[in-house]
């Protein structure tokens, strides 16, 4: 009887941990798209990134399935990684861990910035870049803890952009977001780790 009680107690203690890990790994449902988009990039992060990626700023190091990102103070700009494929419709999924204070951004460009999803310690935002500084068009108060993995899904379609951060959903619409895109990008402040990066989408028509 005692062994049965102990087993039940252990199960009740471990079950929430299992659910948390499962919810992190489980793909988020689509926010804007009616069907699954073609998968274009899913690096295993055990070998160098292919030529569709380009480091613009910072240090990006692939190591054992994780992309480690470090800020280089001399550059006076947060680390940026470009994916050199323009997407009219896109789904970008990624898991990230902030080693300390900082931000995490997923964005898209034409000949200049078009739109972005920004995660800080206290919020999830969507901004469009027709003006400087970026014009925030939606915001949700969310606590993003450091030294914990977080799952982010970013989508865009036409003039719409949406994000799902660990179940916290946000969407926005603006005419400028429909600008034809030439690339997407990830930016990360200070020290960040990235894993399980997947980029799906429909390529921008020439």
N, CA, C and O of each residue as an XYZ file, in Angstrom:
824
protein
N       0.836     -1.202      0.000
C       0.000      0.000      0.000
C       0.872      1.255      0.000
O       0.611      2.213     -0.727
N       1.926      1.223      0.843
C       2.827      2.371      0.910
C       3.505      2.612     -0.430
O       3.672      3.758     -0.850
N       3.902      1.519     -1.110
C       4.565      1.670     -2.407
C       3.610      2.247     -3.435
O       4.029      3.024     -4.293
N       2.315      1.879     -3.366
C       1.323      2.417     -4.292
C       1.133      3.904     -4.071
O       1.054      4.672     -5.029
N       1.058      4.314     -2.812
C       0.907      5.742     -2.485
C       2.112      6.527     -2.981
O       1.967      7.607     -3.554
N       3.315      5.973     -2.757
C       4.539      6.654     -3.200
C       4.555      6.806     -4.716
O       4.947      7.853     -5.233
N       4.129      5.760     -5.432
C       4.077      5.822     -6.898
C       3.130      6.906     -7.367
O       3.443      7.647     -8.299
N       1.973      7.007     -6.729
C       0.977      8.026     -7.093
C       1.515      9.430     -6.855
O       1.312     10.330     -7.670
N       2.203      9.606     -5.729
C       2.768     10.917     -5.403
C       3.822     11.316     -6.431
O       3.838     12.449     -6.912
N       4.698     10.376     -6.759
C       5.735     10.656     -7.750
C       5.131     10.971     -9.102
O       5.608     11.874     -9.790
N       4.091     10.250     -9.501
C       3.444     10.478    -10.788
C       2.815     11.860    -10.842
O       2.932     12.570    -11.842
N       2.130     12.245     -9.731
C       1.485     13.559     -9.689
C       2.504     14.679     -9.701
O       2.215     15.776    -10.180
N       3.710     14.415     -9.171
C       4.773     15.422     -9.170
C       5.411     15.569    -10.547
O       5.709     16.683    -10.980
N       5.624     14.443    -11.239
C       6.329     14.458    -12.515
C       5.429     14.824    -13.682
O       5.917     15.340    -14.687
N       4.123     14.571    -13.580
C       3.234     14.789    -14.702
C       3.241     16.229    -15.200
O       3.291     16.425    -16.414
N       3.194     17.271    -14.327
C       3.248     18.631    -14.837
C       4.527     18.924    -15.607
O       4.511     19.679    -16.579
N       5.652     18.319    -15.169
C       6.905     18.531    -15.890
C       6.803     17.967    -17.292
O       7.247     18.597    -18.252
N       6.228     16.798    -17.417
C       6.065     16.171    -18.717
C       5.162     16.979    -19.624
O       5.445     17.122    -20.814
N       4.073     17.511    -19.076
C       3.155     18.330    -19.851
C       3.826     19.588    -20.325
O       3.603     20.024    -21.455
N       4.647     20.182    -19.481
C       5.334     21.417    -19.869
C       6.289     21.151    -21.017
O       6.351     21.931    -21.967
N       7.046     20.043    -20.938
C       7.992     19.708    -22.008
C       7.247     19.388    -23.294
O       7.680     19.771    -24.380
N       6.117     18.680    -23.170
C       5.341     18.312    -24.340
C       4.752     19.538    -25.017
O       4.731     19.626    -26.245
N       4.270     20.492    -24.212
C       3.663     21.694    -24.778
C       4.697     22.551    -25.478
O       4.368     23.271    -26.421
N       5.968     22.484    -25.026
C       7.034     23.237    -25.682
C       7.364     22.621    -27.030
O       7.607     23.336    -28.002
N       7.372     21.293    -27.091
C       7.760     20.609    -28.318
C       6.628     20.556    -29.341
O       6.895     20.495    -30.541
N       5.379     20.579    -28.897
C       4.247     20.431    -29.804
C       4.105     21.656    -30.692
O       4.101     22.774    -30.177
N       3.986     21.487    -32.038
C       3.829     22.635    -32.932
C       2.556     23.416    -32.617
O       1.511     22.830    -32.334
N       2.653     24.743    -32.671
C       1.487     25.587    -32.441
C       0.583     25.545    -33.667
O       1.052     25.322    -34.783
N      -0.709     25.759    -33.459
C      -1.657     25.767    -34.562
C      -1.489     27.047    -35.372
O      -1.034     28.075    -34.870
N      -1.875     26.947    -36.648
C      -1.736     28.082    -37.548
C      -2.604     29.247    -37.096
O      -3.700     29.055    -36.570
N      -2.102     30.447    -37.305
C      -2.804     31.664    -36.912
C      -3.467     32.349    -38.099
O      -4.534     32.945    -37.950
N      -2.854     32.273    -39.273
C      -3.343     33.008    -40.442
C      -3.606     32.124    -41.662
O      -4.335     32.529    -42.567
N      -3.023     30.923    -41.699
C      -3.052     30.126    -42.914
C      -4.018     28.952    -42.802
O      -4.126     28.306    -41.760
N      -4.724     28.691    -43.919
C      -5.702     27.602    -43.943
C      -5.061     26.249    -44.177
O      -5.658     25.217    -43.869
N      -3.841     26.243    -44.722
C      -3.164     24.986    -44.982
C      -1.680     25.109    -44.658
O      -1.140     26.210    -44.549
N      -1.032     23.956    -44.506
C       0.383     23.940    -44.169
C       1.211     24.468    -45.334
O       0.974     24.094    -46.483
N       2.178     25.330    -45.049
C       3.030     25.898    -46.078
C       4.257     25.008    -46.300
O       4.670     24.284    -45.394
N       4.842     25.061    -47.510
C       6.028     24.235    -47.787
C       7.187     24.567    -46.848
O       7.478     25.738    -46.602
N       7.845     23.531    -46.326
C       9.006     23.718    -45.464
C      10.216     24.060    -46.331
O      10.553     23.322    -47.257
N      10.874     25.197    -46.020
C      12.002     25.676    -46.807
C      13.342     25.524    -46.086
O      14.375     25.345    -46.731
N      13.329     25.593    -44.774
C      14.572     25.486    -44.013
C      14.281     24.905    -42.640
O      13.352     25.320    -41.948
N      15.104     23.931    -42.265
C      15.001     23.321    -40.942
C      16.378     22.808    -40.542
O      16.586     21.598    -40.456
N      17.323     23.718    -40.297
C      18.696     23.306    -40.004
C      18.778     22.482    -38.726
O      18.119     22.788    -37.732
N      19.604     21.422    -38.765
C      19.739     20.582    -37.563
C      20.642     21.223    -36.514
O      20.705     20.754    -35.377
N      21.336     22.287    -36.887
C      22.219     23.038    -35.983
C      23.321     22.157    -35.393
O      23.789     22.368    -34.274
N      23.711     21.171    -36.186
C      24.867     20.348    -35.832
C      25.998     20.553    -36.841
O      27.119     20.083    -36.645
N      25.678     21.263    -37.920
C      26.640     21.612    -38.959
C      26.426     23.081    -39.302
O      25.377     23.634    -38.974
N      27.398     23.732    -39.957
C      27.237     25.144    -40.305
C      25.971     25.402    -41.116
O      25.539     24.546    -41.887
N      25.388     26.565    -40.943
C      24.193     26.942    -41.693
C      24.512     27.011    -43.178
O      25.628     27.358    -43.564
N      23.521     26.676    -44.017
C      23.755     26.696    -45.462
C      23.743     28.129    -45.999
O      23.571     29.088    -45.246
N      23.928     28.254    -47.308
C      24.116     29.567    -47.913
C      22.844     30.409    -47.987
O      22.896     31.577    -48.372
N      21.708     29.825    -47.621
C      20.479     30.631    -47.575
C      20.449     31.534    -46.339
O      19.602     32.420    -46.228
N      21.391     31.296    -45.404
C      21.513     32.129    -44.212
C      22.770     32.990    -44.307
O      23.771     32.588    -44.901
N      22.701     34.179    -43.714
C      23.861     35.061    -43.682
C      23.899     35.818    -42.357
O      22.916     36.445    -41.962
N      25.035     35.754    -41.681
C      25.201     36.525    -40.444
C      25.456     37.975    -40.809
O      26.408     38.293    -41.522
N      24.588     38.857    -40.308
C      24.736     40.296    -40.574
C      25.461     40.998    -39.436
O      26.293     41.877    -39.661
N      25.131     40.596    -38.199
C      25.754     41.190    -37.014
C      25.880     40.130    -35.932
O      25.101     39.179    -35.878
N      26.880     40.313    -35.068
C      27.036     39.420    -33.939
C      27.752     38.131    -34.285
O      28.216     37.934    -35.409
N      27.830     37.263    -33.299
C      28.466     35.956    -33.455
C      27.407     34.878    -33.308
O      26.715     34.813    -32.292
N      27.281     34.021    -34.335
C      26.295     32.944    -34.359
C      27.049     31.617    -34.512
O      27.639     31.351    -35.559
N      27.026     30.798    -33.473
C      27.821     29.573    -33.449
C      26.914     28.354    -33.324
O      26.096     28.273    -32.408
N      27.063     27.413    -34.244
C      26.303     26.166    -34.216
C      27.039     25.151    -33.347
O      28.232     24.910    -33.532
N      26.305     24.549    -32.385
C      26.941     23.598    -31.479
C      25.908     22.633    -30.898
O      25.054     23.031    -30.106
N      25.995     21.364    -31.297
C      25.179     20.285    -30.716
C      23.689     20.589    -30.753
O      22.995     20.430    -29.749
N      23.196     21.025    -31.903
C      21.764     21.253    -32.056
C      21.271     22.585    -31.535
O      20.065     22.830    -31.497
N      22.190     23.447    -31.133
C      21.821     24.771    -30.608
C      22.619     25.844    -31.341
O      23.805     25.671    -31.622
N      21.959     26.941    -31.641
C      22.614     28.100    -32.238
C      22.848     29.117    -31.124
O      21.906     29.686    -30.573
N      24.125     29.334    -30.806
C      24.480     30.238    -29.717
C      24.784     31.622    -30.288
O      25.579     31.766    -31.217
N      24.141     32.626    -29.720
C      24.230     33.987    -30.236
C      24.879     34.895    -29.199
O      24.476     34.920    -28.036
N      25.888     35.639    -29.637
C      26.568     36.578    -28.746
C      26.637     37.952    -29.385
O      26.912     38.082    -30.578
N      26.388     38.967    -28.590
C      26.540     40.347    -29.022
C      28.023     40.707    -29.080
O      28.795     40.325    -28.201
N      28.416     41.442    -30.117
C      29.777     41.960    -30.237
C      29.726     43.462    -30.019
O      29.360     44.199    -30.935
N      30.081     43.937    -28.834
C      29.922     45.358    -28.493
C      30.535     46.312    -29.512
O      30.012     47.408    -29.715
N      31.631     45.917    -30.156
C      32.293     46.802    -31.117
C      31.397     47.123    -32.311
O      31.568     48.162    -32.949
N      30.440     46.239    -32.620
C      29.550     46.471    -33.762
C      28.448     47.484    -33.450
O      27.850     48.064    -34.357
N      28.186     47.690    -32.153
C      27.162     48.645    -31.721
C      25.805     48.357    -32.372
O      25.085     49.266    -32.785
N      25.482     47.064    -32.448
C      24.210     46.623    -33.041
C      23.927     45.231    -32.517
O      24.848     44.425    -32.385
N      22.680     44.934    -32.219
C      22.361     43.601    -31.727
C      22.607     42.565    -32.822
O      22.548     42.907    -34.003
N      22.881     41.315    -32.465
C      23.124     40.266    -33.459
C      21.920     40.062    -34.384
O      20.770     40.079    -33.944
N      22.211     39.869    -35.680
C      21.165     39.676    -36.689
C      21.571     38.545    -37.629
O      22.708     38.494    -38.096
N      20.630     37.637    -37.903
C      20.830     36.555    -38.860
C      19.770     36.675    -39.946
O      18.576     36.673    -39.646
N      20.194     36.780    -41.217
C      19.271     36.871    -42.341
C      19.007     35.493    -42.943
O      19.906     34.657    -43.032
N      17.758     35.271    -43.354
C      17.441     34.143    -44.233
C      17.091     34.757    -45.579
O      16.106     35.486    -45.699
N      17.899     34.462    -46.588
C      17.892     35.206    -47.844
C      16.850     34.698    -48.845
O      17.144     34.511    -50.026
N      15.631     34.480    -48.353
C      14.525     34.042    -49.197
C      13.320     34.921    -48.867
O      12.853     34.951    -47.729
N      12.824     35.633    -49.874
C      11.638     36.462    -49.658
C      10.380     35.621    -49.641
O      10.190     34.768    -50.509
N       9.519     35.851    -48.664
C       8.307     35.051    -48.495
C       7.085     35.952    -48.446
O       6.999     36.850    -47.607
N       6.145     35.713    -49.342
C       4.892     36.464    -49.298
C       4.009     35.971    -48.159
O       3.341     36.756    -47.487
N       4.020     34.659    -47.954
C       3.329     34.013    -46.841
C       4.374     33.219    -46.071
O       5.213     32.552    -46.676
N       4.335     33.283    -44.764
C       5.405     32.637    -43.998
C       4.926     32.103    -42.665
O       3.981     32.615    -42.066
N       5.607     31.059    -42.218
C       5.502     30.549    -40.852
C       6.926     30.305    -40.377
O       7.659     29.527    -40.986
N       7.320     30.958    -39.303
C       8.637     30.753    -38.712
C       8.433     30.275    -37.283
O       7.830     30.966    -36.462
N       8.942     29.090    -37.001
C       8.863     28.540    -35.648
C      10.266     28.396    -35.087
O      11.191     27.989    -35.790
N      10.413     28.733    -33.824
C      11.731     28.685    -33.202
C      11.570     28.608    -31.691
O      10.591     29.105    -31.134
N      12.533     27.985    -31.038
C      12.613     28.022    -29.588
C      13.844     28.826    -29.207
O      14.903     28.680    -29.818
N      13.706     29.675    -28.198
C      14.817     30.538    -27.795
C      14.920     30.600    -26.279
O      13.945     30.407    -25.553
N      16.132     30.877    -25.830
C      16.425     31.025    -24.407
C      17.277     32.276    -24.233
O      18.330     32.410    -24.856
N      16.821     33.183    -23.389
C      17.568     34.399    -23.078
C      18.462     34.121    -21.875
O      17.968     33.813    -20.791
N      19.761     34.228    -22.061
C      20.680     33.992    -20.941
C      20.654     35.112    -19.912
O      21.068     34.922    -18.769
N      20.168     36.273    -20.318
C      20.074     37.430    -19.423
C      19.109     38.440    -20.011
O      18.362     38.106    -20.931
N      19.102     39.663    -19.510
C      18.214     40.694    -20.048
C      18.461     40.897    -21.544
O      19.603     40.869    -22.005
N      17.389     41.097    -22.286
C      17.536     41.312    -23.722
C      16.216     41.123    -24.434
O      15.170     40.959    -23.805
N      16.277     41.149    -25.762
C      15.077     40.987    -26.579
C      15.323     39.903    -27.616
O      16.455     39.480    -27.852
N      14.216     39.463    -28.234
C      14.273     38.503    -29.323
C      13.289     38.981    -30.380
O      12.142     39.302    -30.070
N      13.743     39.027    -31.640
C      12.925     39.607    -32.710
C      12.936     38.688    -33.923
O      13.973     38.128    -34.279
N      11.778     38.538    -34.555
C      11.669     37.903    -35.867
C      11.036     38.929    -36.793
O       9.972     39.471    -36.493
N      11.697     39.197    -37.932
C      11.195     40.232    -38.817
C      11.323     39.862    -40.282
O      11.802     38.783    -40.630
N      10.879     40.792    -41.144
C      10.968     40.609    -42.593
C      11.290     41.949    -43.236
O      10.937     43.011    -42.725
N      11.980     41.865    -44.389
C      12.459     43.056    -45.092
C      12.029     43.042    -46.550
O      11.730     41.998    -47.129
N      12.010     44.252    -47.123
C      12.036     44.440    -48.570
C      13.413     45.052    -48.847
O      14.431     44.437    -48.530
N      13.460     46.263    -49.436
C      14.753     46.959    -49.515
C      15.061     47.664    -48.198
O      16.155     48.197    -48.007
N      14.090     47.660    -47.302
C      14.283     48.091    -45.920
C      13.336     47.279    -45.051
O      12.572     46.463    -45.567
N      13.373     47.488    -43.748
C      12.529     46.709    -42.846
C      11.044     46.900    -43.176
O      10.606     47.990    -43.543
N      10.284     45.804    -43.032
C       8.835     45.836    -43.286
C       8.051     45.662    -41.986
O       7.219     46.502    -41.645
N       8.313     44.583    -41.269
C       7.577     44.322    -40.037
C       8.356     43.403    -39.124
O       9.334     42.777    -39.535
N       7.911     43.327    -37.873
C       8.649     42.530    -36.893
C       7.764     42.147    -35.713
O       6.799     42.832    -35.373
N       8.131     41.027    -35.106
C       7.564     40.591    -33.823
C       8.669     40.719    -32.794
O       9.770     40.204    -32.989
N       8.377     41.407    -31.696
C       9.388     41.698    -30.680
C       8.983     41.083    -29.352
O       7.862     41.282    -28.883
N       9.898     40.334    -28.745
C       9.677     39.783    -27.402
C      10.675     40.419    -26.452
O      11.883     40.383    -26.686
N      10.167     40.996    -25.390
C      11.002     41.519    -24.312
C      10.646     40.767    -23.035
O       9.812     39.862    -23.060
N      11.262     41.131    -21.940
C      10.989     40.446    -20.670
C       9.537     40.614    -20.231
O       9.007     39.783    -19.494
N       8.897     41.691    -20.685
C       7.552     41.993    -20.186
C       6.478     42.073    -21.260
O       5.334     42.414    -20.960
N       6.825     41.764    -22.515
C       5.783     41.917    -23.512
C       6.070     41.293    -24.862
O       7.214     40.998    -25.208
N       4.999     41.102    -25.612
C       5.006     40.619    -26.985
C       4.382     41.707    -27.839
O       3.273     42.162    -27.559
N       5.099     42.131    -28.894
C       4.632     43.242    -29.723
C       4.770     42.916    -31.200
O       5.589     42.087    -31.597
N       3.951     43.586    -32.008
C       4.078     43.569    -33.463
C       4.240     45.013    -33.914
O       3.529     45.907    -33.455
N       5.198     45.224    -34.829
C       5.458     46.586    -35.311
C       5.614     46.578    -36.821
O       6.017     45.576    -37.412
N       5.284     47.721    -37.447
C       5.542     47.895    -38.872
C       6.561     49.015    -39.039
O       6.676     49.891    -38.181
N       7.303     48.983    -40.151
C       8.476     49.832    -40.301
C       8.361     50.870    -41.414
O       9.368     51.230    -42.024
N       7.171     51.347    -41.682
C       7.032     52.399    -42.693
C       7.574     53.724    -42.180
O       7.838     54.636    -42.963
N       7.741     53.831    -40.869
C       8.299     55.038    -40.241
C       9.415     54.626    -39.297
O       9.534     53.453    -38.945
N      10.232     55.589    -38.887
C      11.284     55.357    -37.902
C      11.040     56.247    -36.698
O      10.744     57.430    -36.860
N      11.159     55.699    -35.480
C      11.358     54.272    -35.187
C      10.134     53.445    -35.549
O       9.092     53.991    -35.912
N      10.262     52.134    -35.450
C       9.159     51.244    -35.802
C       7.879     51.642    -35.092
O       7.890     52.074    -33.939
N       6.775     51.486    -35.809
C       5.453     51.836    -35.286
C       4.799     50.589    -34.686
O       4.407     49.681    -35.419
N       4.683     50.542    -33.373
C       4.061     49.391    -32.714
C       2.560     49.427    -32.943
O       1.900     50.416    -32.624
N       2.024     48.349    -33.495
C       0.596     48.324    -33.832
C      -0.194     47.329    -32.982
O      -1.422     47.298    -33.057
N       0.481     46.527    -32.187
C      -0.210     45.616    -31.265
C       0.753     45.236    -30.149
O       1.962     45.136    -30.356
N       0.190     45.024    -28.954
C       1.029     44.675    -27.806
C       0.238     43.839    -26.819
O      -0.959     44.045    -26.618
N       0.937     42.887    -26.206
C       0.353     42.038    -25.181
C       1.347     41.906    -24.043
O       2.511     41.575    -24.268
N       0.899     42.161    -22.830
C       1.771     42.038    -21.659
C       1.996     40.557    -21.354
O       1.057     39.839    -21.011
N       3.225     40.112    -21.480
C       3.610     38.718    -21.235
C       4.955     38.724    -20.522
O       5.855     39.476    -20.897
N       5.096     37.897    -19.506
C       6.385     37.765    -18.828
C       7.199     36.661    -19.500
O       6.771     35.508    -19.551
N       8.366     37.020    -20.008
C       9.260     36.061    -20.652
C      10.470     35.872    -19.746
O      11.337     36.742    -19.664
N      10.520     34.738    -19.072
C      11.580     34.497    -18.099
C      12.908     34.200    -18.790
O      12.950     33.588    -19.858
N      13.981     34.644    -18.160
C      15.313     34.322    -18.654
C      15.676     32.892    -18.250
O      15.126     32.325    -17.305
N      16.629     32.331    -19.010
C      17.173     30.982    -18.752
C      16.098     29.895    -18.780
O      16.219     28.866    -18.114
N      15.043     30.143    -19.566
C      14.022     29.135    -19.838
C      13.761     29.127    -21.339
O      13.831     30.167    -21.994
N      13.457     27.942    -21.885
C      13.145     27.848    -23.302
C      11.717     28.311    -23.563
O      10.800     27.992    -22.806
N      11.544     29.063    -24.639
C      10.228     29.565    -25.052
C      10.001     29.225    -26.517
O      10.919     29.315    -27.332
N       8.784     28.838    -26.846
C       8.424     28.523    -28.230
C       7.706     29.723    -28.849
O       6.763     30.268    -28.275
N       8.176     30.119    -30.035
C       7.591     31.254    -30.745
C       7.212     30.822    -32.156
O       7.989     30.171    -32.856
N       6.017     31.193    -32.552
C       5.560     30.996    -33.937
C       5.168     32.355    -34.491
O       4.336     33.053    -33.910
N       5.761     32.727    -35.606
C       5.466     33.994    -36.277
C       4.917     33.686    -37.664
O       5.439     32.828    -38.375
N       3.863     34.392    -38.035
C       3.277     34.214    -39.362
C       3.012     35.569    -40.001
O       2.753     36.558    -39.314
N       3.084     35.596    -41.330
C       2.549     36.751    -42.045
C       1.878     36.296    -43.334
O       2.211     35.264    -43.918
N       0.924     37.111    -43.744
C       0.131     36.826    -44.948
C      -0.486     38.138    -45.388
O      -1.284     38.725    -44.657
N      -0.122     38.611    -46.589
C      -0.633     39.896    -47.028
C      -0.259     40.986    -46.039
O       0.907     41.125    -45.668
N      -1.244     41.754    -45.615
C      -1.002     42.829    -44.656
C      -1.174     42.403    -43.215
O      -1.299     43.256    -42.336
N      -1.186     41.112    -42.947
C      -1.377     40.603    -41.587
C      -0.094     39.989    -41.046
O       0.692     39.395    -41.784
N       0.097     40.145    -39.754
C       1.191     39.483    -39.047
C       0.657     38.991    -37.706
O      -0.150     39.665    -37.065
N       1.111     37.820    -37.289
C       0.616     37.238    -36.044
C       1.725     36.473    -35.347
O       2.709     36.072    -35.969
N       1.554     36.276    -34.049
C       2.551     35.557    -33.260
C       1.873     34.767    -32.158
O       0.828     35.153    -31.633
N       2.497     33.650    -31.824
C       2.065     32.817    -30.703
C       3.304     32.525    -29.866
O       4.195     31.794    -30.298
N       3.355     33.090    -28.687
C       4.473     32.894    -27.768
C       4.008     32.026    -26.606
O       3.412     32.517    -25.647
N       4.288     30.738    -26.705
C       3.909     29.817    -25.635
C       2.435     29.843    -25.293
O       2.064     29.705    -24.127
N       1.574     30.022    -26.316
C       0.130     30.064    -26.086
C      -0.448     31.458    -25.987
O      -1.668     31.621    -26.010
N       0.395     32.463    -25.877
C      -0.053     33.861    -25.862
C      -0.080     34.365    -27.304
O       0.964     34.452    -27.951
N      -1.269     34.697    -27.809
C      -1.438     35.017    -29.220
C      -1.677     36.510    -29.433
O      -2.338     37.180    -28.640
N      -1.109     37.005    -30.541
C      -1.237     38.418    -30.886
C      -1.260     38.528    -32.400
O      -0.521     37.825    -33.089
N      -2.113     39.416    -32.922
C      -2.158     39.626    -34.367
C      -2.396     41.098    -34.660
O      -2.888     41.845    -33.814
N      -2.037     41.502    -35.879
C      -2.196     42.900    -36.281
C      -2.290     42.967    -37.799
O      -1.901     42.039    -38.508
N      -2.816     44.087    -38.275
C      -2.935     44.290    -39.711
C      -2.534     45.721    -40.040
O      -2.897     46.660    -39.332
N      -1.773     45.872    -41.134
C      -1.355     47.193    -41.591
C      -0.997     47.074    -43.066
O      -0.404     46.080    -43.487
N      -1.353     48.082    -43.848
C      -1.118     48.027    -45.292
C       0.354     47.829    -45.622
O       0.676     47.147    -46.595
N       1.253     48.410    -44.837
C       2.680     48.321    -45.151
C       3.220     46.903    -45.004
O       4.216     46.553    -45.636
N       2.577     46.089    -44.180
C       3.028     44.712    -43.997
C       2.867     43.874    -45.268
O       3.467     42.805    -45.384
N       2.064     44.352    -46.218
C       1.874     43.635    -47.478
C       2.993     43.910    -48.488
O       2.985     43.335    -49.576
N       3.956     44.776    -48.152
C       5.097     45.052    -49.025
C       5.797     43.744    -49.404
O       6.069     42.929    -48.523
N       6.100     43.518    -50.698
C       6.787     42.286    -51.090
C       8.122     42.123    -50.356
O       8.931     43.050    -50.308
N       8.339     40.951    -49.793
C       9.514     40.716    -48.957
C      10.674     40.120    -49.750
O      10.467     39.383    -50.714
N      11.902     40.449    -49.332
C      13.103     39.895    -49.955
C      13.855     38.951    -49.019
O      14.724     38.203    -49.465
N      13.528     38.980    -47.720
C      14.198     38.109    -46.755
C      13.471     38.177    -45.418
O      12.641     39.056    -45.184
N      13.804     37.231    -44.550
C      13.374     37.292    -43.147
C      14.619     37.334    -42.281
O      15.731     37.142    -42.772
N      14.434     37.582    -41.001
C      15.607     37.682    -40.133
C      15.237     37.447    -38.677
O      14.086     37.579    -38.261
N      16.272     37.093    -37.927
C      16.165     36.933    -36.475
C      17.191     37.858    -35.840
O      18.336     37.925    -36.288
N      16.787     38.563    -34.810
C      17.718     39.402    -34.053
C      17.591     39.051    -32.578
O      16.498     38.774    -32.084
N      18.715     39.068    -31.890
C      18.720     38.658    -30.489
C      19.712     39.495    -29.707
O      20.849     39.701    -30.131
N      19.265     39.970    -28.567
C      20.120     40.832    -27.772
C      21.018     40.067    -26.813
O      20.616     39.049    -26.248
N      22.247     40.567    -26.631
C      23.209     40.054    -25.644
C      23.550     38.589    -25.882
O      24.250     38.270    -26.843
N      23.066     37.688    -25.020
C      23.410     36.273    -25.108
C      22.133     35.435    -25.174
O      21.315     35.453    -24.254
N      21.976     34.703    -26.277
C      20.736     33.967    -26.542
C      21.081     32.605    -27.137
O      22.086     32.468    -27.836
N      20.255     31.601    -26.864
C      20.371     30.293    -27.500
C      19.103     30.033    -28.312
O      18.005     30.431    -27.921
N      19.278     29.352    -29.461
C      18.179     29.070    -30.378
C      18.225     27.605    -30.774
O      19.302     27.044    -30.975
N      17.052     26.981    -30.887
C      16.977     25.611    -31.368
C      15.644     25.416    -32.102
O      14.753     26.264    -32.042
N      15.534     24.271    -32.798
C      14.292     23.885    -33.488
C      13.748     25.002    -34.378
O      12.570     25.352    -34.312
N      14.629     25.551    -35.207
C      14.228     26.603    -36.155
C      13.647     25.967    -37.413
O      14.267     25.099    -38.027
N      12.441     26.412    -37.790
C      11.800     25.943    -39.012
C      11.211     27.148    -39.753
O      10.524     27.980    -39.160
N      11.491     27.227    -41.055
C      10.960     28.311    -41.875
C      10.165     27.695    -43.020
O      10.701     26.928    -43.820
N       8.895     28.035    -43.089
C       8.007     27.542    -44.153
C       7.379     28.746    -44.841
O       7.215     29.804    -44.233
N       7.030     28.579    -46.112
C       6.394     29.708    -46.752
C       6.260     29.583    -48.250
O       6.665     28.589    -48.853
N       5.681     30.617    -48.838
C       5.531     30.761    -50.285
C       6.440     31.888    -50.728
O       6.348     33.002    -50.212
N       7.311     31.612    -51.675
C       8.297     32.592    -52.087
C       7.644     33.775    -52.788
O       6.675     33.621    -53.531
N       8.194     34.959    -52.537
C       7.719     36.181    -53.179
C       7.911     36.074    -54.683
O       8.975     35.670    -55.153
N       6.876     36.440    -55.437
C       6.979     36.397    -56.900
C       7.868     37.529    -57.391
O       7.755     38.653    -56.901
N       8.769     37.252    -58.367
C       9.670     38.295    -58.863
C       8.883     39.434    -59.525
O       9.478     40.401    -60.001
